[in-house]
């Protein structure tokens, strides 16, 4: 089909409108307990619109034949990324960025849910299906490869405006920094979205080189899962027993034993 970079088609407009609506609903409307089915439903809607546009499963990176290559490349990229983002939570130069009250306050069961359910399904899988699978396949029908990459990942960066705002509001060092004026926060927000768009470009190249959307899914999961796991573990290692969810009885017993030891030390010659 002709790739002239002309005005957007009706299907493209519907796809972008669906993305915008899903972004608002998932970040500002749907309760957190319903986020996984809602995100997967949004991804299914984008895939449906893409199919109506005439794209095939191969063009969306959903071919079973490409699955082994997608898994292999995804793991080769995702595992080192997970290790790097996990380690970043413990480095003095980067750990302040990881500080997030939503993560710190999460119980062990909540953290496991985030790492093994919400992040892989509601973030990695759904976003890759929406952007690297459906949106790029739709745009590629009428646009050049470069136009497709730039447009889809500009939208991917914009998709992360709400998450970036939420991170700023729940990150104590960023919130308390007196130098963070409105202009400074706006610059930080723009930088975050631009960095996300660049990361999206890398995910797009991974999708194209492997032929499967599973590859960027695994890489995406590696980054987010590693960051959450590192942030939660680092925060809980630094906090007191009361903040890490230790049962009150355990804390009372610890204090009693400590007081007993102190009393013994006082009477011993």
Backbone torsions as a table, in degrees:
resi	resn	phi	psi	omega
1	UNK	NA	149.8	-176.7
2	UNK	-63.0	136.4	-179.4
3	UNK	-117.4	85.4	-173.6
4	UNK	-109.2	-0.1	179.3
5	UNK	63.3	30.4	-178.6
6	UNK	-74.9	-170.2	-178.9
7	UNK	-60.7	152.3	-177.6
8	UNK	-63.5	146.5	177.6
9	UNK	-80.6	170.7	179.4
10	UNK	-62.7	-39.2	179.6
11	UNK	-65.0	-40.0	178.6
12	UNK	-64.1	-41.3	178.9
13	UNK	-64.0	-42.3	178.3
14	UNK	-62.8	-42.0	179.7
15	UNK	-62.4	-45.4	179.8
16	UNK	-67.0	-39.3	177.6
17	UNK	-63.4	-39.4	177.4
18	UNK	-63.6	-40.6	177.1
19	UNK	-62.4	-45.2	-179.3
20	UNK	-62.3	-44.7	178.8
21	UNK	-63.3	-43.2	179.5
22	UNK	-63.4	-37.4	-179.8
23	UNK	-62.6	-43.8	179.7
24	UNK	-68.0	-45.9	-177.1
25	UNK	-64.3	-45.9	-176.0
26	UNK	-69.5	-31.9	-176.3
27	UNK	-96.5	-19.8	-174.1
28	UNK	-132.0	-6.5	-174.9
29	UNK	-121.0	-54.5	-172.8
30	UNK	-69.8	131.0	173.4
31	UNK	-60.7	151.5	-173.7
32	UNK	-60.7	-29.7	-178.6
33	UNK	-71.1	-15.1	179.3
34	UNK	-107.2	9.3	-172.1
35	UNK	-68.0	-35.4	-177.5
36	UNK	-66.6	-54.7	178.4
37	UNK	-62.8	-33.1	179.8
38	UNK	-67.6	-41.9	179.2
39	UNK	-66.6	-41.8	178.8
40	UNK	-66.6	-35.7	176.4
41	UNK	-65.8	-38.3	177.0
42	UNK	-63.6	-41.6	178.2
43	UNK	-64.6	-41.1	178.3
44	UNK	-62.6	-37.8	177.1
45	UNK	-63.5	-41.6	177.3
46	UNK	-65.0	-41.5	178.5
47	UNK	-63.9	-36.1	178.4
48	UNK	-65.8	-44.7	177.9
49	UNK	-61.8	-39.4	178.6
50	UNK	-63.1	-41.1	178.4
51	UNK	-64.5	-38.3	176.9
52	UNK	-64.4	-26.3	178.8
53	UNK	-76.8	-11.0	177.2
54	UNK	103.1	5.4	-179.5
55	UNK	-80.1	152.5	-178.7
56	UNK	-97.7	170.1	177.5
57	UNK	-64.4	-35.5	177.1
58	UNK	-62.6	-42.1	-179.7
59	UNK	-67.8	-22.1	177.7
60	UNK	-91.7	-0.2	-179.6
61	UNK	75.6	26.4	-176.8
62	UNK	-109.3	12.9	-179.6
63	UNK	-71.1	135.1	177.1
64	UNK	-66.4	-29.0	-179.2
65	UNK	-64.7	-31.1	-179.0
66	UNK	-89.3	-3.4	-175.8
67	UNK	-60.3	-46.4	179.7
68	UNK	-58.8	-42.4	178.5
69	UNK	-65.4	-37.4	178.7
70	UNK	-64.5	-42.6	178.9
71	UNK	-65.2	-44.9	-177.8
72	UNK	-61.6	-50.7	-178.4
73	UNK	-68.6	-35.8	179.3
74	UNK	-63.0	-41.6	178.4
75	UNK	-69.9	-38.9	179.9
76	UNK	-62.0	-33.0	179.4
77	UNK	-91.6	-41.2	-172.7
78	UNK	-68.6	-39.3	-177.8
79	UNK	-64.2	-48.5	176.3
80	UNK	-62.7	-35.8	178.1
81	UNK	-65.6	-40.9	178.4
82	UNK	-62.6	-42.6	179.2
83	UNK	-63.8	-41.2	-178.3
84	UNK	-67.7	-45.9	-179.1
85	UNK	-69.7	-32.5	176.0
86	UNK	-64.6	-46.4	-178.2
87	UNK	-66.2	-30.9	-178.9
88	UNK	-59.1	-26.8	-179.9
89	UNK	-69.0	-16.6	-177.4
90	UNK	-104.7	-4.9	-178.6
91	UNK	-87.0	132.7	-178.8
92	UNK	-57.1	-33.5	-176.1
93	UNK	-75.4	-18.3	-175.8
94	UNK	-125.3	-13.0	-170.5
95	UNK	-67.3	-23.7	179.1
96	UNK	-64.8	-31.5	178.9
97	UNK	-68.6	-28.5	-178.4
98	UNK	-77.8	-17.1	-175.4
99	UNK	-63.8	115.4	-177.5
100	UNK	-142.4	121.3	-176.3
101	UNK	-60.6	-32.4	179.2
102	UNK	-64.4	-34.1	-179.8
103	UNK	-79.5	-43.6	-177.5
104	UNK	-60.1	-40.4	-175.8
105	UNK	-82.2	-5.9	-178.5
106	UNK	-69.8	137.3	174.6
107	UNK	-74.0	172.0	179.2
108	UNK	-61.8	-41.4	179.6
109	UNK	-66.8	-38.5	177.6
110	UNK	-65.6	-39.2	178.4
111	UNK	-64.2	-41.3	177.7
112	UNK	-63.6	-39.9	176.9
113	UNK	-62.1	-44.3	180.0
114	UNK	-61.5	-46.2	-173.7
115	UNK	-73.0	-36.9	-172.2
116	UNK	-108.3	-5.7	178.6
117	UNK	-126.4	-64.3	-173.1
118	UNK	-65.6	-49.4	-176.4
119	UNK	-64.1	-48.4	-180.0
120	UNK	-67.0	-33.7	-175.7
121	UNK	-94.1	-53.3	-174.3
122	UNK	-80.3	-18.4	179.5
123	UNK	-110.2	-69.2	-173.0
124	UNK	-63.6	-55.5	-176.0
125	UNK	-66.5	-50.0	-175.0
126	UNK	-65.9	-43.0	-179.2
127	UNK	-67.9	-39.1	178.3
128	UNK	-67.9	-36.3	176.5
129	UNK	-66.4	-38.6	-179.4
130	UNK	-71.2	-45.1	-172.7
131	UNK	-95.0	-59.0	-175.6
132	UNK	-73.5	-25.2	-177.7
133	UNK	-96.3	-68.5	-172.9
134	UNK	-73.3	-55.3	-173.7
135	UNK	-63.1	-48.3	-178.8
136	UNK	-63.6	-36.7	178.8
137	UNK	-65.5	-39.0	178.2
138	UNK	-66.3	-47.6	-178.1
139	UNK	-65.0	-36.1	-175.4
140	UNK	-66.2	-19.9	-179.2
141	UNK	-65.3	-31.2	-174.9
142	UNK	-124.8	-2.0	-174.4
143	UNK	-127.6	161.1	179.1
144	UNK	-70.1	166.3	179.2
145	UNK	-61.2	-41.0	-179.7
146	UNK	-65.7	-44.8	178.5
147	UNK	-60.9	-41.6	179.7
148	UNK	-61.7	-45.9	179.8
149	UNK	-62.2	-45.6	-176.7
150	UNK	-67.8	-44.9	-178.0
151	UNK	-67.1	-48.0	-176.1
152	UNK	-65.4	-38.2	-177.1
153	UNK	-84.6	-20.7	168.8
154	UNK	-65.6	-41.0	176.2
155	UNK	-67.9	-34.2	177.3
156	UNK	-65.1	-39.6	175.5
157	UNK	-64.4	-43.1	178.9
158	UNK	-64.7	-31.0	178.0
159	UNK	-57.9	-26.7	-174.2
160	UNK	-96.7	14.8	176.3
161	UNK	-63.5	-50.8	-179.5
162	UNK	-62.0	-47.3	176.8
163	UNK	-59.3	-36.5	178.9
164	UNK	-66.9	-40.6	177.0
165	UNK	-62.9	-41.6	179.4
166	UNK	-64.6	-38.5	179.4
167	UNK	-66.4	-41.2	178.9
168	UNK	-61.9	-40.4	-177.2
169	UNK	-74.9	-21.6	-178.3
170	UNK	-107.6	8.7	179.3
171	UNK	-105.4	102.8	-175.0
172	UNK	-54.2	-45.6	-179.6
173	UNK	-60.6	-39.8	179.2
174	UNK	-70.6	-41.3	-177.3
175	UNK	-68.7	-35.0	-175.6
176	UNK	-88.5	-10.1	-177.3
177	UNK	-66.4	114.2	-177.8
178	UNK	-65.7	-19.5	179.8
179	UNK	-79.3	-9.9	-178.8
180	UNK	-83.2	79.9	175.3
181	UNK	-75.2	178.4	177.9
182	UNK	-59.0	-40.7	178.3
183	UNK	-65.8	-41.4	178.9
184	UNK	-63.6	-40.7	178.5
185	UNK	-67.1	-36.4	177.9
186	UNK	-64.2	-41.3	177.9
187	UNK	-63.8	-40.6	179.0
188	UNK	-64.9	-39.3	178.2
189	UNK	-63.4	-45.4	179.4
190	UNK	-63.5	-42.2	179.1
191	UNK	-61.8	-41.2	-180.0
192	UNK	-62.7	-45.5	-178.6
193	UNK	-68.2	-37.1	177.3
194	UNK	-66.4	-41.2	177.9
195	UNK	-63.2	-38.0	178.2
196	UNK	-66.0	-39.2	177.9
197	UNK	-63.6	-39.8	177.0
198	UNK	-64.4	-42.2	176.4
199	UNK	-61.4	-36.6	177.0
200	UNK	-62.1	-36.6	176.3
201	UNK	-60.7	-43.3	178.5
202	UNK	-63.0	-39.5	178.0
203	UNK	-66.0	-36.2	178.0
204	UNK	-65.1	-43.4	177.3
205	UNK	-63.5	-36.5	177.9
206	UNK	-65.8	-41.1	177.0
207	UNK	-61.5	-43.6	-177.3
208	UNK	-73.2	-38.2	-177.6
209	UNK	-70.7	-30.4	-178.6
210	UNK	-92.5	-23.3	-176.5
211	UNK	79.6	2.1	-177.6
212	UNK	-133.3	139.7	177.7
213	UNK	-73.8	-12.0	178.5
214	UNK	-64.8	-33.5	-179.3
215	UNK	-60.5	-53.6	176.9
216	UNK	-66.5	-28.0	175.3
217	UNK	-58.8	-47.8	-177.9
218	UNK	-67.1	-39.3	178.0
219	UNK	-65.9	-43.4	178.6
220	UNK	-60.7	-44.5	178.5
221	UNK	-63.9	-38.4	178.5
222	UNK	-59.6	-44.8	-179.3
223	UNK	-65.3	-53.0	-175.1
224	UNK	-71.7	-41.5	179.7
225	UNK	-66.2	-42.6	178.2
226	UNK	-64.1	-40.5	179.6
227	UNK	-65.5	-43.7	-179.9
228	UNK	-65.9	-46.6	-179.1
229	UNK	-61.5	-43.3	178.7
230	UNK	-65.9	-41.9	-179.9
231	UNK	-63.9	-44.2	-178.9
232	UNK	-65.5	-46.1	-177.7
233	UNK	-66.4	-45.4	-179.4
234	UNK	-62.5	-41.3	-179.0
235	UNK	-66.9	-41.6	-177.7
236	UNK	-74.1	-26.4	175.3
237	UNK	-70.8	-26.4	-177.6
238	UNK	-91.6	-15.0	-173.8
239	UNK	-92.7	167.3	-178.7
240	UNK	-78.1	165.2	178.3
241	UNK	-57.3	-35.6	-178.6
242	UNK	-64.6	-32.6	-176.6
243	UNK	-88.4	-15.6	179.7
244	UNK	-94.7	8.8	172.7
245	UNK	85.4	20.8	176.6
246	UNK	-67.2	136.7	-178.8
247	UNK	-58.9	138.4	-178.0
248	UNK	-55.4	-34.9	179.1
249	UNK	-63.2	-37.2	178.0
250	UNK	-65.5	-43.5	178.8
251	UNK	-64.2	-38.4	178.3
252	UNK	-64.3	-41.7	178.8
253	UNK	-63.6	-41.8	179.1
254	UNK	-60.5	-43.6	-178.8
255	UNK	-66.0	-38.2	179.4
256	UNK	-63.8	-43.7	178.6
257	UNK	-65.3	-38.6	179.1
258	UNK	-63.6	-44.5	179.5
259	UNK	-64.3	-37.7	178.8
260	UNK	-63.4	-43.6	178.7
261	UNK	-62.8	-39.4	178.5
262	UNK	-64.5	-39.8	-179.0
263	UNK	-65.5	-41.5	178.5
264	UNK	-61.9	-40.3	-179.1
265	UNK	-64.6	-32.5	-176.8
266	UNK	-71.8	-31.1	-177.0
267	UNK	-93.9	-14.9	-179.9
268	UNK	-75.0	140.4	-178.6
269	UNK	-69.1	NA	NA
